């Protein structure tokens, strides 16, 4: 078995460096993966994300202080700061990965990129939606933020739904993005929407216990950009909710369009709300049973030990 050493830099706080999608992907390709955390140890691959320690602390403070703003429909002005590199030089290849809606820094010194962009940029970029990290592709018993162990087989199978929940809708809010908050407020004029998350001072450890009784889940993305699809819609599927979504899959959508209701497909928020509220129970059950996901093959150029 071939051995390969990796290091993870600037990733989100709760990433398990030893058990995650990238490690399992390499293992599935026949590699024995050695995870190194010491910055002074040479590794074959250094994966770098977009949360340098100092900037991450600043962003966390901004999230706590930010107030929802009333803006026009379609505003996606939120931006994130991107720093260049960790202070390491002892690696064979350096691969950039984003969990945010950021473009690959093509002019910086990275060997390749894993991102939300659908363009391969001449073979240097591979499309990797971040929800892959929360789904058990490799039968390792991974539990995602919903509190469930969700396999890819469950997500590509048609669900057997016998009845709907008793509550109308739920939303987990870590970032009070204006589009998300405006939509929730529009629905709250007619229906109850349960709010949880750090932004409303109702944090939860796992989502499933508070979400399983709701029909809908608001799972809006933070930006409307082709291919930018995070874990939010998959979490809604995992909890048995119908996703009330806002996002743009691009030309090659991997989600069955019959399985969610996307604000981006409607002329405005009022038309979207009226459509959702007009749906009959039989129509809701039909939506709820659809969950077909087409899994794209992820390939990336991995270095041999001799070239590291």
C-alpha positions in Angstrom: 0.0 0.0 0.0 1.3 3.4 -0.9 1.8 5.9 1.9 1.0 9.6 1.7 1.4 12.3 4.4 -1.0 15.2 4.7 -1.5 18.3 6.8 -4.5 20.5 7.2 -4.0 24.3 7.7 -6.5 27.1 8.2 -9.6 24.8 8.4 -12.8 25.3 10.3 -12.5 24.6 14.1 -14.4 21.3 14.2 -12.6 19.5 11.4 -11.4 16.1 12.4 -8.0 16.0 10.8 -7.8 12.2 10.9 -11.4 11.3 9.9 -12.8 13.5 7.1 -13.8 13.3 3.4 -10.3 14.1 2.0 -8.6 11.5 4.2 -11.2 8.9 3.4 -11.0 9.7 -0.3 -7.3 9.2 -0.4 -7.7 5.9 1.5 -10.3 4.8 -1.0 -7.7 5.3 -3.7 -5.3 2.9 -2.0 -3.2 5.2 0.1 -2.2 4.7 3.7 -2.7 8.3 5.0 -0.5 9.7 7.7 -1.8 13.0 9.1 0.8 15.4 10.4 0.0 18.4 12.5 3.5 19.6 13.3 4.3 22.5 11.0 8.0 21.6 10.9 7.3 18.1 9.5 7.5 17.6 5.8 4.3 16.3 4.1 3.3 15.2 0.6 0.2 17.3 0.5 -0.7 20.4 2.6 -4.4 21.2 2.3 -5.1 24.9 3.0 -8.5 26.4 3.6 -9.5 30.0 4.1 -9.7 30.5 7.9 -6.3 31.8 9.1 -6.4 32.0 12.9 -6.3 35.8 13.3 -8.9 36.4 10.5 -11.1 33.6 11.8 -11.3 35.3 15.2 -12.2 38.6 13.6 -14.9 37.0 11.5 -16.4 35.3 14.5 -16.7 38.7 16.3 -18.3 40.3 13.3 -20.9 37.5 13.1 -21.8 38.1 16.7 -22.2 41.8 16.3 -23.8 41.9 12.9 -27.4 43.1 12.7 -29.9 42.0 10.0 -30.3 44.7 7.4 -33.3 45.3 5.2 -32.1 45.2 1.6 -33.5 44.5 -1.8 -34.2 41.0 -3.2 -31.1 39.5 -4.8 -28.5 41.5 -2.8 -25.5 39.3 -2.2 -22.9 41.9 -1.2 -21.3 39.9 1.7 -17.6 39.4 1.2 -14.9 37.4 2.9 -11.2 38.4 3.4 -8.7 36.0 1.8 -5.1 35.8 3.1 -2.4 34.0 1.1 -0.4 31.2 2.8 0.4 29.6 6.1 4.1 30.0 7.2 5.1 26.5 6.1 7.5 25.5 3.3 7.9 21.8 3.9 5.4 20.2 1.6 5.3 18.5 -1.7 2.1 20.0 -3.0 -0.2 22.6 -1.6 -4.0 22.3 -2.4 -6.4 25.2 -1.7 -9.9 24.4 -0.5 -12.7 26.7 0.4 -15.9 26.3 2.5 -16.9 29.9 1.6 -18.0 31.4 -1.7 -14.5 32.5 -2.8 -12.9 32.1 -6.2 -9.7 30.0 -6.5 -6.6 32.2 -6.1 -5.3 31.2 -9.5 -2.3 33.6 -9.4 -1.1 32.4 -6.0 1.3 29.6 -5.5 -1.0 26.6 -5.2 -0.8 23.4 -7.2 -4.5 22.8 -7.4 -7.8 24.0 -6.0 -11.0 22.4 -4.6 -13.8 24.9 -4.8 -17.4 25.7 -5.6 -16.4 26.9 -9.1 -17.7 24.8 -11.9 -14.9 25.8 -14.2 -11.8 23.5 -14.1 -9.5 26.4 -15.0 -7.4 24.3 -17.3 -7.5 21.2 -15.1 -6.3 23.0 -12.0 -9.7 23.1 -10.2 -12.0 20.4 -9.0 -15.6 21.1 -8.0 -16.0 20.1 -4.3 -19.2 21.2 -2.6 -18.5 21.4 1.2 -21.6 19.2 2.0 -19.4 16.2 1.0 -17.7 16.6 4.4 -21.0 15.8 6.2 -22.1 12.7 4.2 -20.7 9.2 4.8 -19.5 8.3 1.3 -17.1 5.6 2.6 -19.1 3.7 5.3 -17.1 5.2 8.2 -20.1 6.1 10.4 -19.6 9.9 10.0 -22.2 11.9 12.0 -22.9 15.4 10.6 -24.3 18.5 12.2 -27.8 17.2 12.2 -26.9 14.5 14.7 -27.4 11.7 12.2 -25.2 9.4 10.4 -26.2 10.1 6.8 -24.9 7.9 4.0 -24.9 8.8 0.4 -27.2 5.8 -0.3 -29.8 7.4 1.9 -29.6 10.6 -0.1 -29.9 9.0 -3.5 -32.8 6.8 -2.5 -36.5 7.8 -2.7 -37.8 8.5 0.8 -40.8 6.7 2.2 -42.8 9.4 3.9 -46.0 8.5 5.6 -46.9 11.8 7.2 -45.7 15.3 7.6 -44.6 17.1 10.8 -47.0 19.1 12.9 -44.9 22.3 12.8 -44.7 24.6 9.8 -41.0 25.5 9.5 -37.7 25.8 11.2 -34.5 27.7 10.6 -31.0 27.4 12.0 -29.3 30.8 11.8 -25.6 31.3 12.4 -25.4 34.2 9.9 -28.4 36.5 9.8 -28.1 37.2 6.1 -30.7 39.8 4.9 -32.3 37.6 2.3 -32.7 34.8 4.7 -34.2 37.1 7.5 -36.5 38.9 5.1 -37.9 35.6 3.8 -38.5 34.3 7.3 -40.2 37.5 8.4 -42.5 37.3 5.3 -43.6 33.8 6.2 -44.0 34.7 9.9 -46.8 37.0 9.0 -48.9 33.9 8.3 -47.1 30.9 9.9 -44.9 30.1 12.9 -41.2 29.6 12.1 -39.1 28.2 14.9 -35.6 29.9 15.0 -32.5 28.3 16.4 -28.8 29.0 16.2 -26.2 31.4 17.6 -27.6 34.4 15.8 -30.8 34.2 17.8 -29.2 33.0 21.1 -30.8 29.5 20.7 -27.8 27.3 19.9 -28.3 23.5 19.4 -25.8 20.7 19.4 -27.7 18.6 16.9 -30.4 19.6 14.5 -32.5 16.5 14.2 -34.3 16.6 17.5 -35.7 20.1 17.0 -36.2 19.8 13.2 -37.9 16.4 12.8 -41.4 17.6 13.5 -41.3 20.5 11.0 -42.6 20.3 7.4 -40.1 22.9 6.0 -36.6 24.0 6.8 -35.3 27.4 5.6 -31.9 26.6 4.2 -30.8 29.7 2.3 -27.2 30.0 1.1 -25.2 33.1 2.0 -24.6 34.0 -1.7 -26.3 33.3 -5.0 -23.5 32.0 -7.1 -23.5 29.1 -9.6 -22.3 25.9 -7.9 -22.2 27.4 -4.4 -24.0 24.7 -2.5 -23.2 24.1 1.2 -24.5 21.6 3.7 -27.7 23.5 4.4 -30.0 21.8 1.9 -28.5 18.3 2.7 -29.1 19.0 6.4 -32.7 19.7 5.6 -33.0 16.4 3.7 -31.3 14.6 6.6 -33.8 15.9 9.1 -36.8 14.9 6.9 -37.8 18.5 6.0 -38.8 20.0 2.7 -36.0 22.5 1.9 -37.1 26.1 1.4 -33.9 27.0 -0.4 -32.2 29.9 -2.0 -29.2 29.1 -4.1 -27.9 28.5 -7.6 -26.8 25.1 -8.6 -25.5 26.0 -12.1 -26.0 24.0 -15.3 -25.3 20.6 -13.7 -27.6 20.4 -10.7 -27.1 17.3 -8.7 -30.4 17.7 -6.7 -33.7 16.6 -8.0 -35.6 19.9 -8.6 -38.8 18.2 -7.4 -37.4 17.8 -3.9 -37.0 21.4 -2.8 -38.6 24.9 -3.3 -36.0 27.4 -4.5 -36.7 31.1 -4.1 -34.3 31.8 -6.9 -36.8 30.2 -9.3 -39.4 32.8 -8.5 -39.9 36.4 -9.7 -39.9 37.7 -6.1 -40.3 36.8 -2.5 -44.1 37.4 -2.5 -44.7 35.0 -5.3 -42.5 32.4 -3.6 -44.3 32.7 -0.3 -47.8 32.6 -1.9 -46.8 29.4 -3.8 -45.5 27.6 -0.7 -48.5 28.5 1.4 -50.9 27.4 -1.4 -49.5 23.8 -1.6 -51.9 21.1 -0.5 -50.9 18.2 1.7 -50.8 15.7 -1.2 -48.5 18.0 -3.1 -46.2 18.4 0.0 -46.0 14.6 0.4 -45.0 14.3 -3.2 -42.2 16.8 -2.8 -41.1 15.2 0.4 -40.6 11.8 -1.1 -38.2 13.1 -3.8 -34.5 13.0 -2.9 -32.6 11.9 -5.9 -29.0 13.1 -5.8 -26.5 12.4 -8.6 -23.0 12.0 -7.1 -20.3 13.5 -9.3 -17.0 11.6 -9.5 -14.2 13.5 -7.7 -10.8 13.1 -9.1 -7.6 15.0 -8.3 -4.0 14.7 -9.3 -2.2 13.1 -6.3 1.6 13.1 -6.0 3.7 10.0 -5.8 6.1 9.9 -2.9 9.1 10.2 -5.2 7.9 13.7 -6.4 7.1 15.1 -3.0 
